[in-house]
Every structure is written in C-alpha cells, then in structure tokens.
C-alpha cells in the first residue's frame, strides 16, 4: 500500500516532540541572544508562523513587541 511520507517530513516539532502549527503559542526554553539584547527563558510568543522553507536552520517566524520580527528554531521552544 502506498503511503505519503512527505506529510511526516513537513511536521515541525518543539523541544518536547509536540507538533507545532501556525497560530500556536510557544515559550522559550533557554535565553536567546539577539545582537546585544537577550530574550529570557520562559518568554511567551503568540501566533507563530511555520515557515514553508527554513531560513538558516530556523523554521518559525514570529513577531514580538520587544524584538519585532524574528526567526526561531523549533528546538529552543516548547508549545504553550
């Protein structure tokens, strides 16, 4: 029987293995440096967007009031 493996490859998983989807909220699991600024562990980010194609290893696009538009790796967040 034929199965479509491409659907499994497109899944984006958080640090705990939970599937992330566009519109989800996530929490950072470690401090992240952005130039001279640091986003602290436990920062909640709402309404993420899963990228169709990775940008330098980042698979999440997000907007925050403190940092503006940022890219994140799914390995440094967990689903909220």
Biopython code that builds the backbone (N, CA, C, O; Angstrom):
import numpy as np
from Bio.PDB.StructureBuilder import StructureBuilder

atoms = [
    (1, "UNK", "N", (0.847, -1.182, 0.000)),
    (1, "UNK", "CA", (0.000, 0.000, 0.000)),
    (1, "UNK", "C", (0.888, 1.240, 0.000)),
    (1, "UNK", "O", (1.913, 1.275, 0.681)),
    (2, "UNK", "N", (0.502, 2.232, -0.747)),
    (2, "UNK", "CA", (1.266, 3.466, -0.885)),
    (2, "UNK", "C", (0.933, 4.413, 0.262)),
    (2, "UNK", "O", (-0.238, 4.613, 0.582)),
    (3, "UNK", "N", (1.957, 4.996, 0.883)),
    (3, "UNK", "CA", (1.738, 5.995, 1.934)),
    (3, "UNK", "C", (2.501, 7.248, 1.584)),
    (3, "UNK", "O", (3.560, 7.186, 0.960)),
    (4, "UNK", "N", (1.973, 8.377, 1.979)),
    (4, "UNK", "CA", (2.592, 9.665, 1.682)),
    (4, "UNK", "C", (3.499, 10.066, 2.838)),
    (4, "UNK", "O", (3.025, 10.546, 3.868)),
    (5, "UNK", "N", (4.801, 9.868, 2.666)),
    (5, "UNK", "CA", (5.762, 10.203, 3.711)),
    (5, "UNK", "C", (6.059, 11.694, 3.769)),
    (5, "UNK", "O", (6.606, 12.169, 4.765)),
    (6, "UNK", "N", (5.717, 12.435, 2.741)),
    (6, "UNK", "CA", (6.022, 13.870, 2.718)),
    (6, "UNK", "C", (5.276, 14.620, 3.816)),
    (6, "UNK", "O", (5.757, 15.649, 4.290)),
    (7, "UNK", "N", (4.126, 14.129, 4.224)),
    (7, "UNK", "CA", (3.385, 14.784, 5.299)),
    (7, "UNK", "C", (4.150, 14.707, 6.615)),
    (7, "UNK", "O", (4.158, 15.668, 7.385)),
    (8, "UNK", "N", (4.786, 13.587, 6.876)),
    (8, "UNK", "CA", (5.557, 13.432, 8.104)),
    (8, "UNK", "C", (6.795, 14.321, 8.099)),
    (8, "UNK", "O", (7.190, 14.829, 9.149)),
    (9, "UNK", "N", (7.407, 14.515, 6.945)),
    (9, "UNK", "CA", (8.612, 15.324, 6.857)),
    (9, "UNK", "C", (8.323, 16.798, 7.109)),
    (9, "UNK", "O", (9.203, 17.534, 7.554)),
    (10, "UNK", "N", (7.098, 17.234, 6.829)),
    (10, "UNK", "CA", (6.747, 18.637, 6.956)),
    (10, "UNK", "C", (6.387, 19.039, 8.377)),
    (10, "UNK", "O", (6.201, 20.227, 8.644)),
    (11, "UNK", "N", (6.283, 18.091, 9.294)),
    (11, "UNK", "CA", (5.928, 18.407, 10.667)),
    (11, "UNK", "C", (7.079, 19.144, 11.350)),
    (11, "UNK", "O", (8.248, 18.798, 11.182)),
    (12, "UNK", "N", (6.722, 20.154, 12.115)),
    (12, "UNK", "CA", (7.702, 20.884, 12.915)),
    (12, "UNK", "C", (7.410, 20.550, 14.366)),
    (12, "UNK", "O", (6.302, 20.774, 14.852)),
    (13, "UNK", "N", (8.416, 20.011, 15.063)),
    (13, "UNK", "CA", (8.248, 19.581, 16.443)),
    (13, "UNK", "C", (9.006, 20.495, 17.392)),
    (13, "UNK", "O", (10.098, 20.970, 17.076)),
    (14, "UNK", "N", (8.410, 20.741, 18.572)),
    (14, "UNK", "CA", (9.092, 21.552, 19.579)),
    (14, "UNK", "C", (10.127, 20.714, 20.321)),
    (14, "UNK", "O", (10.353, 19.556, 19.970)),
    (15, "UNK", "N", (10.749, 21.283, 21.334)),
    (15, "UNK", "CA", (11.800, 20.597, 22.077)),
    (15, "UNK", "C", (11.285, 19.347, 22.791)),
    (15, "UNK", "O", (12.069, 18.445, 23.089)),
    (16, "UNK", "N", (9.983, 19.279, 23.070)),
    (16, "UNK", "CA", (9.392, 18.126, 23.748)),
    (16, "UNK", "C", (8.775, 17.117, 22.783)),
    (16, "UNK", "O", (8.238, 16.097, 23.214)),
    (17, "UNK", "N", (8.846, 17.394, 21.482)),
    (17, "UNK", "CA", (8.306, 16.480, 20.485)),
    (17, "UNK", "C", (6.862, 16.742, 20.114)),
    (17, "UNK", "O", (6.263, 15.949, 19.386)),
    (18, "UNK", "N", (6.282, 17.841, 20.597)),
    (18, "UNK", "CA", (4.908, 18.199, 20.233)),
    (18, "UNK", "C", (4.903, 18.907, 18.885)),
    (18, "UNK", "O", (5.794, 19.703, 18.587)),
    (19, "UNK", "N", (3.898, 18.611, 18.078)),
    (19, "UNK", "CA", (3.799, 19.235, 16.763)),
    (19, "UNK", "C", (3.373, 20.696, 16.893)),
    (19, "UNK", "O", (2.442, 21.018, 17.631)),
    (20, "UNK", "N", (4.062, 21.573, 16.172)),
    (20, "UNK", "CA", (3.727, 22.994, 16.155)),
    (20, "UNK", "C", (3.019, 23.318, 14.856)),
    (20, "UNK", "O", (3.349, 22.778, 13.801)),
    (21, "UNK", "N", (2.041, 24.207, 14.944)),
    (21, "UNK", "CA", (1.297, 24.652, 13.767)),
    (21, "UNK", "C", (1.211, 26.168, 13.781)),
    (21, "UNK", "O", (1.349, 26.795, 14.831)),
    (22, "UNK", "N", (0.985, 26.751, 12.622)),
    (22, "UNK", "CA", (0.808, 28.189, 12.512)),
    (22, "UNK", "C", (-0.338, 28.624, 13.423)),
    (22, "UNK", "O", (-1.407, 28.015, 13.432)),
    (23, "UNK", "N", (-0.094, 29.693, 14.191)),
    (23, "UNK", "CA", (-1.094, 30.214, 15.110)),
    (23, "UNK", "C", (-0.894, 29.768, 16.545)),
    (23, "UNK", "O", (-1.519, 30.315, 17.453)),
    (24, "UNK", "N", (-0.030, 28.778, 16.768)),
    (24, "UNK", "CA", (0.233, 28.304, 18.127)),
    (24, "UNK", "C", (0.995, 29.344, 18.941)),
    (24, "UNK", "O", (1.569, 30.288, 18.399)),
    (25, "UNK", "N", (0.985, 29.144, 20.251)),
    (25, "UNK", "CA", (1.806, 29.931, 21.158)),
    (25, "UNK", "C", (2.915, 29.033, 21.687)),
    (25, "UNK", "O", (2.702, 27.847, 21.936)),
    (26, "UNK", "N", (4.104, 29.614, 21.857)),
    (26, "UNK", "CA", (5.251, 28.859, 22.355)),
    (26, "UNK", "C", (5.935, 29.639, 23.474)),
    (26, "UNK", "O", (5.714, 30.838, 23.648)),
    (27, "UNK", "N", (6.777, 28.920, 24.234)),
    (27, "UNK", "CA", (7.564, 29.515, 25.306)),
    (27, "UNK", "C", (9.019, 29.117, 25.074)),
    (27, "UNK", "O", (9.308, 27.954, 24.790)),
    (28, "UNK", "N", (9.935, 30.074, 25.194)),
    (28, "UNK", "CA", (11.348, 29.757, 25.011)),
    (28, "UNK", "C", (11.846, 28.917, 26.182)),
    (28, "UNK", "O", (11.431, 29.124, 27.322)),
    (29, "UNK", "N", (12.741, 27.964, 25.895)),
    (29, "UNK", "CA", (13.250, 27.084, 26.945)),
    (29, "UNK", "C", (14.663, 27.467, 27.381)),
    (29, "UNK", "O", (15.218, 26.857, 28.295)),
    (30, "UNK", "N", (15.247, 28.479, 26.730)),
    (30, "UNK", "CA", (16.549, 28.976, 27.150)),
    (30, "UNK", "C", (16.701, 30.426, 26.720)),
    (30, "UNK", "O", (15.940, 30.911, 25.883)),
    (31, "UNK", "N", (17.683, 31.119, 27.289)),
    (31, "UNK", "CA", (17.952, 32.501, 26.909)),
    (31, "UNK", "C", (18.445, 32.535, 25.468)),
    (31, "UNK", "O", (19.263, 31.706, 25.069)),
    (32, "UNK", "N", (17.944, 33.505, 24.677)),
    (32, "UNK", "CA", (18.332, 33.634, 23.278)),
    (32, "UNK", "C", (18.923, 35.015, 23.049)),
    (32, "UNK", "O", (18.326, 36.018, 23.438)),
    (33, "UNK", "N", (20.090, 35.074, 22.420)),
    (33, "UNK", "CA", (20.742, 36.351, 22.146)),
    (33, "UNK", "C", (20.327, 36.879, 20.782)),
    (33, "UNK", "O", (20.311, 36.145, 19.793)),
    (34, "UNK", "N", (19.991, 38.162, 20.744)),
    (34, "UNK", "CA", (19.681, 38.887, 19.515)),
    (34, "UNK", "C", (20.551, 40.132, 19.516)),
    (34, "UNK", "O", (20.156, 41.173, 20.040)),
    (35, "UNK", "N", (21.735, 40.023, 18.930)),
    (35, "UNK", "CA", (22.669, 41.144, 18.976)),
    (35, "UNK", "C", (23.101, 41.385, 20.405)),
    (35, "UNK", "O", (23.633, 40.486, 21.057)),
    (36, "UNK", "N", (22.876, 42.600, 20.902)),
    (36, "UNK", "CA", (23.231, 42.923, 22.286)),
    (36, "UNK", "C", (22.123, 42.561, 23.268)),
    (36, "UNK", "O", (22.360, 42.506, 24.475)),
    (37, "UNK", "N", (20.928, 42.316, 22.767)),
    (37, "UNK", "CA", (19.783, 42.008, 23.629)),
    (37, "UNK", "C", (19.633, 40.505, 23.837)),
    (37, "UNK", "O", (20.097, 39.698, 23.031)),
    (38, "UNK", "N", (18.970, 40.149, 24.940)),
    (38, "UNK", "CA", (18.723, 38.745, 25.253)),
    (38, "UNK", "C", (17.256, 38.536, 25.563)),
    (38, "UNK", "O", (16.671, 39.257, 26.372)),
    (39, "UNK", "N", (16.658, 37.536, 24.908)),
    (39, "UNK", "CA", (15.291, 37.135, 25.230)),
    (39, "UNK", "C", (15.412, 36.075, 26.318)),
    (39, "UNK", "O", (16.060, 35.047, 26.118)),
    (40, "UNK", "N", (14.804, 36.315, 27.442)),
    (40, "UNK", "CA", (14.926, 35.424, 28.594)),
    (40, "UNK", "C", (14.124, 34.140, 28.410)),
    (40, "UNK", "O", (13.102, 34.108, 27.725)),
    (41, "UNK", "N", (14.623, 33.087, 29.045)),
    (41, "UNK", "CA", (13.930, 31.807, 29.068)),
    (41, "UNK", "C", (12.545, 32.023, 29.680)),
    (41, "UNK", "O", (12.404, 32.770, 30.648)),
    (42, "UNK", "N", (11.536, 31.378, 29.124)),
    (42, "UNK", "CA", (10.180, 31.497, 29.635)),
    (42, "UNK", "C", (9.366, 32.581, 28.952)),
    (42, "UNK", "O", (8.210, 32.802, 29.313)),
    (43, "UNK", "N", (9.955, 33.273, 27.956)),
    (43, "UNK", "CA", (9.222, 34.298, 27.217)),
    (43, "UNK", "C", (8.156, 33.631, 26.350)),
    (43, "UNK", "O", (8.454, 32.714, 25.585)),
    (44, "UNK", "N", (6.913, 34.097, 26.475)),
    (44, "UNK", "CA", (5.821, 33.531, 25.687)),
    (44, "UNK", "C", (5.684, 34.303, 24.383)),
    (44, "UNK", "O", (5.683, 35.534, 24.370)),
    (45, "UNK", "N", (5.568, 33.566, 23.295)),
    (45, "UNK", "CA", (5.405, 34.146, 21.963)),
    (45, "UNK", "C", (4.119, 33.577, 21.388)),
    (45, "UNK", "O", (3.947, 32.361, 21.306)),
    (46, "UNK", "N", (3.216, 34.469, 20.991)),
    (46, "UNK", "CA", (1.919, 34.028, 20.490)),
    (46, "UNK", "C", (1.850, 34.151, 18.969)),
    (46, "UNK", "O", (2.593, 34.910, 18.346)),
    (47, "UNK", "N", (0.938, 33.384, 18.403)),
    (47, "UNK", "CA", (0.631, 33.459, 16.978)),
    (47, "UNK", "C", (1.860, 33.286, 16.080)),
    (47, "UNK", "O", (2.155, 34.145, 15.248)),
    (48, "UNK", "N", (2.575, 32.168, 16.255)),
    (48, "UNK", "CA", (3.743, 31.889, 15.426)),
    (48, "UNK", "C", (3.310, 31.500, 14.019)),
    (48, "UNK", "O", (2.143, 31.183, 13.784)),
    (49, "UNK", "N", (4.257, 31.525, 13.086)),
    (49, "UNK", "CA", (4.006, 31.080, 11.720)),
    (49, "UNK", "C", (5.091, 30.076, 11.352)),
    (49, "UNK", "O", (6.280, 30.374, 11.459)),
    (50, "UNK", "N", (4.684, 28.895, 10.922)),
    (50, "UNK", "CA", (5.626, 27.867, 10.487)),
    (50, "UNK", "C", (6.055, 28.207, 9.062)),
    (50, "UNK", "O", (5.212, 28.413, 8.188)),
    (51, "UNK", "N", (7.358, 28.266, 8.833)),
    (51, "UNK", "CA", (7.890, 28.616, 7.517)),
    (51, "UNK", "C", (7.812, 27.420, 6.570)),
    (51, "UNK", "O", (8.021, 26.279, 6.984)),
    (52, "UNK", "N", (7.512, 27.685, 5.304)),
    (52, "UNK", "CA", (7.499, 26.632, 4.285)),
    (52, "UNK", "C", (8.912, 26.133, 4.009)),
    (52, "UNK", "O", (9.129, 24.939, 3.798)),
    (53, "UNK", "N", (9.872, 27.060, 4.013)),
    (53, "UNK", "CA", (11.277, 26.714, 3.812)),
    (53, "UNK", "C", (12.089, 27.322, 4.941)),
    (53, "UNK", "O", (11.884, 28.481, 5.304)),
    (54, "UNK", "N", (13.012, 26.546, 5.499)),
    (54, "UNK", "CA", (13.838, 27.036, 6.600)),
    (54, "UNK", "C", (14.712, 28.206, 6.156)),
    (54, "UNK", "O", (15.133, 28.281, 5.002)),
    (55, "UNK", "N", (14.976, 29.114, 7.090)),
    (55, "UNK", "CA", (15.868, 30.242, 6.860)),
    (55, "UNK", "C", (17.042, 30.079, 7.825)),
    (55, "UNK", "O", (16.899, 30.319, 9.024)),
    (56, "UNK", "N", (18.200, 29.672, 7.306)),
    (56, "UNK", "CA", (19.391, 29.433, 8.128)),
    (56, "UNK", "C", (19.110, 28.508, 9.310)),
    (56, "UNK", "O", (19.595, 28.748, 10.416)),
    (57, "UNK", "N", (18.333, 27.456, 9.081)),
    (57, "UNK", "CA", (18.031, 26.490, 10.128)),
    (57, "UNK", "C", (16.858, 26.870, 11.022)),
    (57, "UNK", "O", (16.477, 26.097, 11.902)),
    (58, "UNK", "N", (16.289, 28.032, 10.811)),
    (58, "UNK", "CA", (15.141, 28.489, 11.595)),
    (58, "UNK", "C", (13.859, 28.108, 10.872)),
    (58, "UNK", "O", (13.739, 28.316, 9.664)),
    (59, "UNK", "N", (12.897, 27.549, 11.606)),
    (59, "UNK", "CA", (11.665, 27.104, 10.965)),
    (59, "UNK", "C", (10.408, 27.796, 11.494)),
    (59, "UNK", "O", (9.295, 27.424, 11.124)),
    (60, "UNK", "N", (10.581, 28.804, 12.359)),
    (60, "UNK", "CA", (9.450, 29.551, 12.909)),
    (60, "UNK", "C", (9.666, 31.044, 12.669)),
    (60, "UNK", "O", (10.761, 31.566, 12.876)),
    (61, "UNK", "N", (8.613, 31.716, 12.233)),
    (61, "UNK", "CA", (8.610, 33.168, 12.084)),
    (61, "UNK", "C", (7.679, 33.708, 13.169)),
    (61, "UNK", "O", (6.573, 33.198, 13.349)),
    (62, "UNK", "N", (8.124, 34.737, 13.889)),
    (62, "UNK", "CA", (7.309, 35.277, 14.973)),
    (62, "UNK", "C", (7.512, 36.780, 15.080)),
    (62, "UNK", "O", (8.502, 37.328, 14.596)),
    (63, "UNK", "N", (6.559, 37.428, 15.722)),
    (63, "UNK", "CA", (6.670, 38.854, 15.999)),
    (63, "UNK", "C", (6.487, 39.051, 17.496)),
    (63, "UNK", "O", (5.571, 38.496, 18.103)),
    (64, "UNK", "N", (7.379, 39.857, 18.084)),
    (64, "UNK", "CA", (7.264, 40.177, 19.499)),
    (64, "UNK", "C", (7.292, 41.683, 19.657)),
    (64, "UNK", "O", (7.835, 42.393, 18.811)),
    (65, "UNK", "N", (6.710, 42.169, 20.734)),
    (65, "UNK", "CA", (6.696, 43.619, 20.920)),
    (65, "UNK", "C", (8.083, 44.138, 21.286)),
    (65, "UNK", "O", (8.404, 45.286, 20.979)),
    (66, "UNK", "N", (8.920, 43.315, 21.939)),
    (66, "UNK", "CA", (10.251, 43.760, 22.346)),
    (66, "UNK", "C", (11.308, 43.604, 21.264)),
    (66, "UNK", "O", (12.237, 44.408, 21.188)),
    (67, "UNK", "N", (11.181, 42.574, 20.421)),
    (67, "UNK", "CA", (12.216, 42.273, 19.438)),
    (67, "UNK", "C", (11.759, 42.428, 17.993)),
    (67, "UNK", "O", (12.577, 42.322, 17.080)),
    (68, "UNK", "N", (10.483, 42.676, 17.767)),
    (68, "UNK", "CA", (9.972, 42.806, 16.406)),
    (68, "UNK", "C", (9.888, 41.447, 15.733)),
    (68, "UNK", "O", (9.647, 40.439, 16.398)),
    (69, "UNK", "N", (10.083, 41.407, 14.425)),
    (69, "UNK", "CA", (10.037, 40.156, 13.676)),
    (69, "UNK", "C", (11.306, 39.357, 13.874)),
    (69, "UNK", "O", (12.406, 39.880, 13.696)),
    (70, "UNK", "N", (11.162, 38.082, 14.243)),
    (70, "UNK", "CA", (12.313, 37.213, 14.491)),
    (70, "UNK", "C", (12.063, 35.831, 13.899)),
    (70, "UNK", "O", (10.920, 35.432, 13.676)),
    (71, "UNK", "N", (13.147, 35.112, 13.652)),
    (71, "UNK", "CA", (13.097, 33.711, 13.286)),
    (71, "UNK", "C", (13.573, 32.905, 14.479)),
    (71, "UNK", "O", (14.505, 33.307, 15.176)),
    (72, "UNK", "N", (12.928, 31.757, 14.715)),
    (72, "UNK", "CA", (13.297, 30.888, 15.824)),
    (72, "UNK", "C", (13.474, 29.465, 15.330)),
    (72, "UNK", "O", (12.905, 29.070, 14.313)),
    (73, "UNK", "N", (14.264, 28.705, 16.058)),
    (73, "UNK", "CA", (14.388, 27.272, 15.797)),
    (73, "UNK", "C", (13.403, 26.555, 16.721)),
    (73, "UNK", "O", (13.253, 26.913, 17.890)),
    (74, "UNK", "N", (12.749, 25.558, 16.186)),
    (74, "UNK", "CA", (11.760, 24.827, 16.982)),
    (74, "UNK", "C", (12.399, 24.095, 18.163)),
    (74, "UNK", "O", (11.705, 23.751, 19.120)),
    (75, "UNK", "N", (13.693, 23.856, 18.110)),
    (75, "UNK", "CA", (14.387, 23.144, 19.179)),
    (75, "UNK", "C", (14.587, 23.992, 20.433)),
    (75, "UNK", "O", (14.990, 23.457, 21.466)),
    (76, "UNK", "N", (14.318, 25.301, 20.376)),
    (76, "UNK", "CA", (14.506, 26.164, 21.550)),
    (76, "UNK", "C", (13.181, 26.663, 22.113)),
    (76, "UNK", "O", (13.162, 27.584, 22.930)),
    (77, "UNK", "N", (12.073, 26.063, 21.681)),
    (77, "UNK", "CA", (10.752, 26.449, 22.203)),
    (77, "UNK", "C", (9.959, 25.200, 22.570)),
    (77, "UNK", "O", (10.234, 24.097, 22.098)),
    (78, "UNK", "N", (8.966, 25.413, 23.427)),
    (78, "UNK", "CA", (8.000, 24.360, 23.716)),
    (78, "UNK", "C", (6.605, 24.952, 23.549)),
    (78, "UNK", "O", (6.398, 26.151, 23.738)),
    (79, "UNK", "N", (5.667, 24.108, 23.198)),
    (79, "UNK", "CA", (4.294, 24.553, 22.979)),
    (79, "UNK", "C", (3.701, 25.028, 24.297)),
    (79, "UNK", "O", (3.854, 24.379, 25.332)),
    (80, "UNK", "N", (3.015, 26.180, 24.245)),
    (80, "UNK", "CA", (2.431, 26.753, 25.470)),
    (80, "UNK", "C", (1.065, 26.171, 25.743)),
    (80, "UNK", "O", (0.425, 26.536, 26.729)),
]
sb = StructureBuilder()
sb.init_structure("model")
sb.init_model(0)
sb.init_chain("A")
sb.init_seg("    ")
for serial, (resi, resn, name, xyz) in enumerate(atoms, 1):
    if name == "N":
        sb.init_residue(resn, " ", resi, " ")
    sb.init_atom(name, np.array(xyz, "f"), 0.0, 1.0, " ", f" {name:<3s}", serial, name[0])
structure = sb.get_structure()
